[in-house]
Amino acid sequence: MKKLALIFFAAFTACSQVPTAFPQVGEPYAITSAPGEHMLASYFGINSWSPDGRYVSVLETNFSGRLVERTDTAVIALVDLQDNNRLIPISKTTCWNFQEATMFHWLPGEDGLCAFNDCRDGRFVAVIYNWKTGEERIIDRPISAVDQSGTWAISINYSRLRLCRPDYGYAGDGQDALADVVYPENDGLFLVNLKTGESRLLLSIEQAKDKLPQIKKEDGLAYFCHTAISPNAKKIFFLGRTVSDFNRQIKTKGYIYDWNTEAFTYDIETGELRRCFPDGWEGSHFNWKDDQTLAVTARWNAKHVWAHTVFKVGEEDKVVHLAPGILDFDGHCTFSPNGRFLSTDGYWNKDGYRSWVLVRLEDHAIISLGRFFVPDQYKEQYSRCDLHPRWSPDGTQIGFNSVHEGSRQVYLRNVKWKNN
């Protein structure tokens, strides 16, 4: 892989100070290996490192090229970075997929404590598990996001998600998909107390009906997905989507492509539901920078081309378009822990390569973090391998999934920061 190269610079704001120096990002090295295939055990932007930085959470599977079914079991494992990347299996799950894995979260406090989704006694649940002691508690709802304190989680309906977006839902009847209800009053975003197991409905799909994209035909469904909790645990970012002509799409395409999206924030204390963008901008990938600031990819000015945007909740009219003409793609955007840079990767181009870049937010300068080849067998829609990069909490490493060496494995890159 070529050394980091400066590929673009554009003045964002007049700045009298010397811009923050780009970090030195090292070459990728695998921390998992064949014969098994591996991926980070959660969606992009979610921390994969244990509180002491020693272990990285991964999922191990023995197949690819198709949708995950209810009988497919994946192994939940930890990579010991201080013992030659030794793989330590700690549990198993049937609630997983190739995009979000099993939504594994490390929990603060008790040494070895974590959470992940599974199917127990026919129900989708979250398992609070101490991998060092073997003790576990069952939470009666699966988790989609967890706050930084490890106290609160957001839960969504993964059976309904399986209907509307199969590669992100869970197979089986672990939840009631409410398949005959377009806008359910008893389904939506649930707030779960991970300490007590208690939960309550925060926002129903029916309550958001007037702000969701219009369903143009009777045969449609609305659903929520892709949640993230702000650092202070007061706000939730999520996507609200509608699918029109639901049954026809399934019958004629075998997959739903024609969904419409709105990006939202929801204030837990006040109940305020805010749209992030004007009509037609939609929304896709996302990350919180701080308690008010978000990066979200969207269709700028409701045009076909995707753009990377940054804005503050309550100041959505001041949304910033990052590096117009350069970052005009739908990428998995994550802020560096110091908040000064944005990492983002795109989908494969016509030659089969994915690009990955690092953006300096103060002036939109960009460096390349490389191009990664995707073999044809990993382009299948349900089991595709996205890079899904994420930073370690201390900013000294970036982890990602990749197939550029022929199988799905987990990689790390070391990051060295310069003093400014």
KOLRODREN-217580 format. One record per residue (C-alpha): x, y, z; residue in one letter. Coordinates in steps of 0.001 Angstrom, whole numbers, padded with zeros to 6 digits, always signed. Layout:
XYZA
...
This chain:
+000000+000000+000000M
+001292+003429-000864K
+002277+005851+001851K
-000257+008397+002915L
-000677+010995+000217A
-002284+014385+000393L
-005003+014325-002230I
-007030+017444-001584F
-006980+020736+000260F
-009661+023408+000467A
-009888+026308+002893A
-012965+025830+005078F
-012589+028880+007288T
-010019+031621+007558A
-007556+030286+010108C
-004631+032225+011556S
-003208+029214+013383Q
-001249+026344+011914V
-003687+023518+011094P
-003658+020406+013259T
-001095+017929+011966A
-002434+014744+010419F
-001616+011642+012447P
+000661+008965+011039Q
-001516+005950+010235V
+000416+002701+009904G
-000053-000157+007478E
-002885-002646+008176P
-002111-005910+009919Y
-004500-008806+010464A
-005406-009840+014008I
-007563-012798+012862T
-006882-015496+010283S
-008356-018382+008301A
-009751-021022+008262P
-012556-019139+010017G
-013888-015825+008745E
-014077-012912+011151H
-015584-009470+011565M
-015721-006891+014325L
-018606-007832+016620A
-020652-004638+016198S
-021606-001946+013709Y
-019186+000792+012634F
-018592+003584+015127G
-019104+001285+018127I
-016093+000701+020352N
-014512-002744+019934S
-011706-002428+022531W
-012041-003618+026124S
-011711-000905+028802P
-008050-001817+029363D
-007345-001882+025607G
-006141-005480+025665R
-008999-007253+023858Y
-010885-006605+020620V
-014356-008135+020191S
-014944-010125+016991V
-017420-012582+015495L
-016346-015816+013808E
-018368-017565+011101T
-017767-020405+008658N
-019793-019277+005643F
-020471-016323+003374S
-022388-015562+000187G
-025936-015646+001593R
-028329-014260+004146L
-027952-015420+007757V
-030735-017837+008746E
-032148-018672+012178R
-030031-021825+012572T
-026729-020115+011730D
-024614-019783+014866T
-021656-017414+015107A
-018919-017550+017726V
-018327-014452+019831I
-014624-014155+020524A
-011958-011791+021820L
-008563-011154+020271V
-005866-010805+022936D
-003582-008071+021612L
-001014-008816+024331Q
-000745-012537+023571D
+000086-012827+019856N
-003528-012038+018891N
-004766-015227+020534R
-008450-015844+019746L
-010557-016510+022854I
-014105-017819+022196P
-016433-016545+024934I
-019960-017330+023715S
-022212-018010+020717K
-025208-016280+019168T
-027888-016764+016512T
-028777-013045+016514C
-026277-011596+014096W
-025715-010448+010528N
-022775-009528+008320F
-023295-005773+008708Q
-023900-005167+012414E
-022630-008527+013712A
-024269-009066+017129T
-024108-005443+018366M
-021512-006326+021001F
-020840-003525+023507H
-018223-003322+026228W
-019735-002141+029523L
-017794-000064+032088P
-017379-000981+035708G
-017089-004696+036381E
-013989-006238+034783D
-014925-008393+031773G
-018489-007086+031421L
-020070-006869+027962C
-023421-007109+026193A
-024595-008723+022957F
-027773-009952+021282N
-028977-013557+021187D
-032111-015676+020894C
-033082-017333+024171R
-036222-019458+024588D
-037412-018260+021203G
-037076-014542+022010R
-034569-011927+020843F
-032819-010613+023943V
-029687-008851+025115A
-027230-010823+027221V
-025275-008963+029913I
-022253-011194+030279Y
-019020-011288+032254N
-016709-013359+030108W
-014196-013729+032936K
-016655-015149+035504T
-019272-016670+033174G
-022110-014848+034947E
-024925-013516+032780E
-028230-011653+032974R
-030914-011564+030307I
-032515-008296+029193I
-035872-008892+027547D
-035105-006770+024474R
-032222-006785+021973P
-029979-003719+021955I
-029298-001345+019086S
-027225+001286+020942A
-025736+001688+024434V
-024804+004912+026219D
-021262+005565+027466Q
-022161+004842+031099S
-023429+001371+030210G
-026738+002122+031913T
-029097+002854+029042W
-029738+001148+025725A
-032033+001702+022774I
-033957-001287+021446S
-035696-001701+018087I
-037700-004452+016405N
-035224-006746+014639Y
-037997-008982+013274S
-039597-006000+011550R
-036170-004953+010329L
-035698-008431+008867R
-038816-007892+006748L
-037837-004436+005540C
-034037-004717+005410R
-033123-008417+005671P
-029344-007926+005915D
-029769-005926+009156Y
-032503-007891+010925G
-032513-011264+012689Y
-034064-014446+011331A
-036816-016193+013267G
-039802-015099+015312D
-037949-013609+018272G
-040116-010486+018141Q
-043520-009693+016678D
-042780-008021+013352A
-046296-006516+013272L
-046194-007181+009562A
-049831-006153+009025D
-049501-002755+010721V
-048083+000088+008654V
-047542+002512+011563Y
-047593+000566+014861P
-048562+002390+018051E
-046749-000144+020218N
-043449-000386+018366D
-040581+002027+017744G
-037702+003188+019959L
-037553+001581+023408F
-035397+002888+026263L
-033912+000008+028259V
-032299+000218+031686N
-029464-002319+031520L
-029119-002340+035312K
-032740-003260+036082T
-033950-004683+032771G
-036927-002310+032719E
-037931-000759+029399S
-040456+001696+028044R
-041558+002880+024632L
-039991+006278+023949L
-041304+006991+020475L
-043743+004905+018471S
-043628+004623+014706I
-047190+005955+014651E
-046131+009089+016557Q
-043541+009856+013876A
-045944+009153+011004K
-046312+012763+009858D
-042544+013262+009677K
-041747+009979+007918L
-041515+009711+004122P
-044913+009247+002554Q
-046014+005728+001661I
-047423+006121-001819K
-049306+002835-001971K
-051333+000851+000540E
-048918-002058+000553D
-046184-000492+002663G
-044418-000543+006024L
-042655+002043+008191A
-039773+001149+010492Y
-036940+002562+012625F
-033282+001517+012420C
-029667+002661+012939H
-029668+004292+016368T
-026892+006135+018209A
-026978+007789+021647I
-025289+011142+022255S
-022356+011172+024732P
-024490+012736+027482N
-027265+010156+026873A
-029874+012872+026278K
-030425+012509+022543K
-030846+009697+020051I
-030031+009783+016374F
-031956+007280+014243F
-033296+006654+010760L
-037010+006397+010006G
-037821+004579+006779R
-040835+003618+004731T
-041193+000942+002073V
-043908+001178-000570S
-045147-001763-002631D
-043678-004113-000035F
-044942-007471-001343N
-044283-006651-004985R
-040664-005821-004255Q
-040156-009088-002384I
-041802-011131-005150K
-040154-009465-008136T
-036722-008581-006759K
-036200-010863-003810G
-034809-007821-002018Y
-036171-004405-001048I
-034366-001539-002758Y
-037038+001138-002828D
-037093+002523+000696W
-037250+006215+001607N
-035493+007707+004605T
-035620+010568+007063E
-032821+011195+009558A
-033997+012221+013048F
-032837+013231+016486T
-035015+012611+019526Y
-034604+014349+022890D
-035230+011831+025671I
-036017+014497+028292E
-038328+016735+026273T
-039706+014285+023720G
-038765+016632+020875E
-038451+014892+017506L
-036360+016825+014975R
-035660+016117+011322R
-032014+016548+010422C
-032574+017641+006816F
-035130+019160+004434P
-037347+016965+002242D
-035518+014543-000002G
-032116+014706+001665W
-032665+011307+003327E
-029720+010091+005464G
-027543+007006+005782S
-024409+006787+007973H
-023772+008797+011115F
-021646+009538+014169N
-021859+011817+017219W
-018907+014178+017754K
-020200+015631+021023D
-023547+016194+022743D
-024834+018403+019923Q
-022763+017740+016793T
-023362+014996+014230L
-021816+013826+010996A
-024410+012288+008664V
-024182+011318+005003T
-027123+012670+003011A
-028242+013658-000470R
-027188+017318-000511W
-029997+019522-001822N
-032008+016318-002420A
-029801+015439-005388K
-028666+011970-006345H
-025065+012469-005170V
-024345+011654-001542W
-022495+014143+000643A
-020828+014179+004056H
-022473+016741+006330T
-021768+018099+009822V
-024334+020035+011887F
-025529+020787+015411K
-028910+019681+016704V
-031095+022784+016718G
-028970+024436+014036E
-029813+022131+011162E
-030137+025154+008854D
-026374+025680+009245K
-025400+022217+007990V
-021884+022099+006481V
-021074+020156+003313H
-017605+018648+003784L
-015237+018891+000803A
-017839+019299-001971P
-016974+017338-005086G
-014519+015126-003192I
-016506+013527-000367L
-019628+013171-002483D
-020260+009533-001599F
-022034+007544+001108D
-019339+006604+003627G
-019074+005173+007129H
-018075+008396+008868C
-016538+008457+012369T
-014908+011289+014298F
-011468+010780+015794S
-011549+010819+019611P
-010054+014330+019628N
-012875+015499+017320G
-010540+017053+014765R
-010680+014439+012019F
-013269+012322+010251L
-012509+008854+008913S
-014791+007640+006127T
-014789+004773+003628D
-016912+004256+000539G
-018292+001327-001427Y
-016367-000483-004140W
-015904+001188-007512N
-016159-000422-010960K
-012694-001922-010506D
-013677-003529-007205G
-011710-001228-004889Y
-012916+000599-001803R
-011376+003950-000927S
-010771+005180+002618W
-009838+008733+003555V
-009139+010912+006584L
-010546+014458+006626V
-009225+017338+008719R
-012365+019151+009803L
-010881+022603+010287E
-010035+023048+006594D
-011341+019953+004742H
-007838+018749+003890A
-007864+015051+003024I
-005328+012234+002981I
-005834+008774+001556S
-005822+005790+003901L
-005633+003377+000985G
-007690+001326-001442R
-008904-002192-000620F
-009908-004791-003177F
-013225-006656-002857V
-013357-010084-004589P
-016624-010847-006369D
-017700-013460-003817Q
-017838-010726-001148Y
-020086-008411-003154K
-023224-010474-002518E
-025773-008077-001021Q
-026591-009920+002196Y
-023058-010929+003157S
-020956-008135+001641R
-017910-006988+003585C
-017783-003252+004321D
-014660-001838+005971L
-016677-000277+008820H
-013635+001441+010409P
-013713+002537+014024R
-011238+004262+016358W
-009948+002888+019633S
-011079+005124+022514P
-007563+006535+022983D
-007141+007201+019254G
-004002+005076+018911T
-005563+002404+016680Q
-008180+001994+013969I
-009880-001365+013429G
-011712-002509+010307F
-013020-005529+008391N
-011616-006408+004982S
-011394-009114+002324V
-008464-007690+000351H
-006288-010708+001219E
-008879-013259+000117G
-010982-013934+003208S
-013016-011849+005671R
-010709-010853+008510Q
-010220-008114+011097V
-007354-005653+010773Y
-005770-002952+012917L
-003733+000121+012044R
-001561+001920+014575N
-001991+005696+014815V
+000700+008118+016005K
-000249+011719+016755W
+002036+014722+016388K
+002202+017581+018846N
+000935+020855+017381N
